[in-house]
Amino acid sequence: MKLSNPLLLAGLLAAALSAHADINVGVTLSATGPAASLGIPEKNTIALMPKTIGGQKINYIVLDDASDTTAAVTNTRKVLAENKVDIILGSTVTPASLAMVDVAAEAQTPMISMAASARIVEPMDAKRKWVFKTPQNDIMMSLAIAEHMQKMGIKTVGFIGFSDAYGEGWSQEFAKAAGLKGLTVVANERFARSDTSVTGQTLKLMAAKPDAVLVAGSGTPAALPQKALKERGYTGKMYQTHGIANADFLRVGGKDVEGTFLPAGPVLVAEQLPASNPVRKSAQTYVAAYEAAYGKGTVSTFGAHAWDAGLLMTAAVPIALKKAQPGTPEFRAALRDALEQTKEMPGAHGIFTMSPTDHLGLDQRARVMVKIENGAWKYQP
């Protein structure tokens, strides 16, 4: 058949190109700024993600938000407007991710966050319908800490956390966990990620004479209160959140963070896990891939959150492709639906099972207790 109608020919060519459209993935991460020790391994992990899924080429548009909430929102709007992305990955920290929720929902584009706060995906509503996340919820990790404190005979706890959504979320969730385990929070302080001194807060913590102190921070800034307490002669037990689980924290904290307890994803101590642990194999897969690219001992839990986001995307794309083509609203909606239908998917941090009311999908298999011992992570059975 001879095609003489230019408009018809153009339409057929457009349809053929659409059938082979690339999938564009917009990524905003904190590769610089206070959260850089979290964002850099995430950025490194993006480079390890598949370049094709379901026969479709994947383009990753990676931007740095410099740990700044406004920049994260700007980046999100940029990749949506200029790159017509089908999915958004990021950001690294809770405040930025919370600010991105409205943008993703407005564009009806699925988003997978690598930040921890449950408020990113809870309570479920029309906006959060488009948003998923991979890090463990604060309440899950709070309970792990409170249970460990109870076993250690601890009765009173001093709390110091970031003066942002991360610290506030942890304050609320740990208060619930503490109440369940018979612990009393006797001091509650805040500090900024960019602070260089916490003398006032430290004096208040010391005056309360708690049996243990919990620092609710992430990355290298979380070492500041602990070092200050050490300098003041505090001898009680020290706890941190899973937000410090990377080598940079160990480097900055040095001898001042020896003996610290924290909850973490299984990937942090993958090699030390018993063979019966259901996450051991999938966690080791990520460790092997990352260390092959960046060197022995370079892996961190934060990169693993990005890896799990990639695994979720890889599982969902082939399902979405059966319903629509990339670059269309229909594909983005189908991709969102497919993410929500994830069942028993092994990741680096746990086993993911999503639902319309649960856009994290992790259970207790996603946490272990760890101790900092001789400058390294030590699994606590």
BAPAVEX-281399 format. One record per residue (C-alpha): x, y, z; residue in one letter; residue number from 1. Coordinates in steps of 0.05 Angstrom, whole numbers. Layout:
! BAPAVEX-281399
u|v|w|residuo|num
X|Y|Z|A|NUM
...
! end
This chain:
! BAPAVEX-281399
u|v|w|residuo|num
0|0|0|M|1
27|68|-20|K|2
21|123|32|L|3
12|190|-2|S|4
-21|228|55|N|5
35|265|94|P|6
-8|272|156|L|7
-23|198|157|L|8
50|181|147|L|9
71|228|204|A|10
19|196|249|G|11
44|126|235|L|12
116|147|247|L|13
97|180|313|A|14
61|117|334|A|15
121|74|316|A|16
167|119|356|L|17
120|119|415|S|18
120|43|416|A|19
195|46|427|H|20
197|107|473|A|21
249|110|527|D|22
231|109|601|I|23
256|172|634|N|24
273|169|708|V|25
282|235|746|G|26
328|231|806|V|27
343|285|858|T|28
393|268|912|L|29
433|304|966|S|30
502|292|935|A|31
528|355|970|T|32
510|393|1034|G|33
499|364|1104|P|34
468|300|1078|A|35
523|286|1027|A|36
547|223|1063|S|37
477|195|1050|L|38
467|222|980|G|39
534|203|950|I|40
525|127|958|P|41
454|135|931|E|42
481|172|870|K|43
534|118|861|N|44
480|65|864|T|45
438|98|810|I|46
498|85|763|A|47
490|10|777|L|48
417|7|758|M|49
394|-27|694|P|50
398|11|629|K|51
341|-28|599|T|52
278|-58|631|I|53
227|-98|593|G|54
263|-83|529|G|55
257|-8|540|Q|56
316|38|547|K|57
321|74|614|I|58
347|145|619|N|59
367|170|688|Y|60
367|245|697|I|61
406|255|762|V|62
407|323|797|L|63
438|346|862|D|64
393|383|910|D|65
451|399|958|A|66
409|376|1018|S|67
363|435|1007|D|68
287|428|1007|T|69
275|484|957|T|70
326|456|909|A|71
294|387|913|A|72
227|416|893|V|73
259|456|837|T|74
294|393|812|N|75
229|354|813|T|76
192|407|773|R|77
251|411|724|K|78
252|337|707|V|79
176|335|701|L|80
173|395|655|A|81
236|386|613|E|82
247|311|613|N|83
175|287|619|K|84
197|234|669|V|85
155|172|682|D|86
178|164|754|I|87
216|204|806|I|88
268|175|854|L|89
287|217|915|G|90
302|254|954|S|91
353|234|1006|T|92
325|269|1068|V|93
256|274|1099|T|94
243|349|1093|P|95
259|349|1019|A|96
218|287|1005|S|97
158|315|1042|L|98
162|378|1000|A|99
165|337|936|M|100
100|299|951|V|101
55|356|927|D|102
94|363|862|V|103
92|289|845|A|104
18|284|861|A|105
1|345|820|E|106
37|315|761|A|107
7|246|775|Q|108
76|215|771|T|109
99|159|818|P|110
154|177|866|M|111
199|131|908|I|112
233|167|966|S|113
298|145|999|M|114
281|183|1063|A|115
256|151|1127|A|116
197|188|1158|S|117
130|151|1156|A|118
97|218|1141|R|119
122|213|1070|I|120
72|157|1058|V|121
24|164|1117|E|122
-33|176|1126|P|123
-54|152|1057|M|124
-91|204|1018|D|125
-100|228|946|A|126
-30|259|945|K|127
8|201|979|R|128
-27|153|931|K|129
30|171|883|W|130
87|164|934|V|131
126|104|958|F|132
190|97|1000|K|133
243|46|1015|T|134
274|62|1084|P|135
244|31|1147|Q|136
193|72|1185|N|137
215|108|1248|D|138
166|69|1292|I|139
196|2|1269|M|140
266|25|1288|M|141
242|61|1351|S|142
212|-4|1376|L|143
277|-40|1362|A|144
315|11|1404|I|145
264|12|1460|A|146
264|-65|1464|E|147
340|-65|1467|H|148
340|-12|1521|M|149
291|-52|1562|Q|150
335|-114|1557|K|151
394|-72|1580|M|152
357|-50|1642|G|153
352|23|1620|I|154
297|64|1653|K|155
309|136|1633|T|156
328|165|1565|V|157
353|232|1540|G|158
333|250|1469|F|159
368|298|1421|I|160
347|302|1348|G|161
350|345|1286|F|162
308|408|1288|S|163
269|387|1227|D|164
218|335|1205|A|165
268|278|1217|Y|166
280|296|1289|G|167
208|312|1303|E|168
184|247|1272|G|169
233|208|1314|W|170
214|245|1377|S|171
141|227|1367|Q|172
153|154|1348|E|173
205|140|1402|F|174
158|170|1454|A|175
106|118|1434|K|176
157|61|1436|A|177
186|84|1502|A|178
116|84|1533|G|179
104|13|1510|L|180
170|-11|1541|K|181
166|27|1607|G|182
220|79|1590|L|183
217|152|1612|T|184
243|207|1567|V|185
274|257|1616|V|186
302|307|1566|A|187
284|326|1495|N|188
332|372|1455|E|189
342|394|1383|R|190
400|416|1338|F|191
407|436|1266|A|192
442|394|1214|R|193
491|451|1201|S|194
507|466|1275|D|195
579|465|1298|T|196
564|466|1372|S|197
511|434|1418|V|198
539|457|1485|T|199
473|482|1512|G|200
435|420|1493|Q|201
490|376|1521|T|202
488|410|1589|L|203
413|400|1593|K|204
421|326|1576|L|205
476|317|1627|M|206
433|352|1681|A|207
377|303|1669|A|208
424|244|1684|K|209
392|194|1636|P|210
413|121|1635|D|211
419|127|1559|A|212
418|180|1505|V|213
386|172|1436|L|214
411|217|1380|V|215
361|223|1324|A|216
403|249|1267|G|217
431|224|1202|S|218
499|224|1167|G|219
560|256|1197|T|220
523|313|1233|P|221
494|261|1281|A|222
564|251|1311|A|223
565|322|1340|L|224
521|310|1402|P|225
555|245|1418|Q|226
624|275|1415|K|227
601|332|1459|A|228
572|284|1510|L|229
637|245|1510|K|230
676|309|1523|E|231
631|325|1582|R|232
644|256|1612|G|233
577|223|1598|Y|234
583|148|1613|T|235
513|122|1599|G|236
492|80|1539|K|237
490|114|1471|M|238
440|99|1416|Y|239
434|126|1346|Q|240
383|116|1291|T|241
393|79|1225|H|242
408|147|1195|G|243
482|141|1214|I|244
495|73|1182|A|245
553|91|1137|N|246
629|92|1139|A|247
633|168|1141|D|248
599|169|1209|F|249
649|119|1236|L|250
706|162|1208|R|251
680|227|1238|V|252
658|197|1304|G|253
721|157|1315|G|254
733|131|1386|K|255
677|176|1412|D|256
623|131|1381|V|257
652|65|1404|E|258
599|22|1438|G|259
540|57|1405|T|260
478|15|1391|F|261
432|26|1331|L|262
378|-9|1291|P|263
396|-19|1218|A|264
375|-53|1154|G|265
404|-124|1146|P|266
449|-100|1089|V|267
495|-65|1139|L|268
518|-131|1167|V|269
499|-178|1110|A|270
560|-223|1117|E|271
548|-232|1192|Q|272
475|-253|1185|L|273
457|-326|1197|P|274
443|-366|1134|A|275
370|-371|1156|S|276
359|-296|1151|N|277
311|-285|1093|P|278
345|-220|1071|V|279
417|-245|1073|R|280
421|-266|1000|K|281
388|-205|970|S|282
429|-159|1015|A|283
494|-193|994|Q|284
475|-184|921|T|285
476|-109|931|Y|286
539|-109|972|V|287
575|-148|918|A|288
551|-102|862|A|289
570|-38|899|Y|290
638|-61|924|E|291
656|-88|855|A|292
646|-18|828|A|293
671|25|886|Y|294
717|-19|928|G|295
716|-64|989|K|296
682|-34|1050|G|297
650|24|1012|T|298
578|0|1017|V|299
527|38|1060|S|300
454|28|1078|T|301
435|92|1042|F|302
458|68|975|G|303
417|5|989|A|304
354|48|996|H|305
366|72|925|A|306
380|0|903|W|307
313|-23|931|D|308
279|35|895|A|309
311|9|831|G|310
287|-62|845|L|311
216|-38|856|L|312
218|1|791|M|313
248|-59|754|T|314
192|-104|778|A|315
137|-54|762|A|316
158|-30|692|V|317
144|-95|654|P|318
74|-97|684|I|319
60|-25|666|A|320
86|-35|595|L|321
29|-85|583|K|322
-21|-29|593|K|323
11|34|563|A|324
72|65|531|Q|325
125|107|567|P|326
117|182|565|G|327
41|179|574|T|328
-4|193|634|P|329
-31|122|625|E|330
38|92|633|F|331
52|133|696|R|332
-14|111|726|A|333
-1|38|707|A|334
68|43|738|L|335
39|70|803|R|336
-11|13|804|D|337
43|-39|791|A|338
86|-12|848|L|339
27|-18|895|E|340
18|-91|875|Q|341
90|-112|895|T|342
89|-177|934|K|343
145|-210|974|E|344
200|-177|934|M|345
269|-188|965|P|346
310|-125|971|G|347
375|-104|1004|A|348
337|-80|1066|H|349
279|-128|1071|G|350
221|-162|1037|I|351
173|-113|1004|F|352
98|-125|1000|T|353
59|-62|981|M|354
-16|-49|985|S|355
-64|9|973|P|356
-55|28|1047|T|357
20|10|1054|D|358
69|44|1007|H|359
131|19|1046|L|360
115|-54|1051|G|361
169|-75|1100|L|362
161|-117|1163|D|363
206|-137|1221|Q|364
251|-175|1173|R|365
278|-106|1153|A|366
314|-91|1218|R|367
371|-117|1261|V|368
408|-88|1320|M|369
481|-68|1310|V|370
537|-44|1356|K|371
597|-2|1337|I|372
656|-44|1359|E|373
729|-30|1342|N|374
708|20|1289|G|375
663|-29|1253|A|376
591|-53|1252|W|377
578|-115|1295|K|378
513|-154|1288|Y|379
476|-165|1353|Q|380
437|-231|1352|P|381
! end
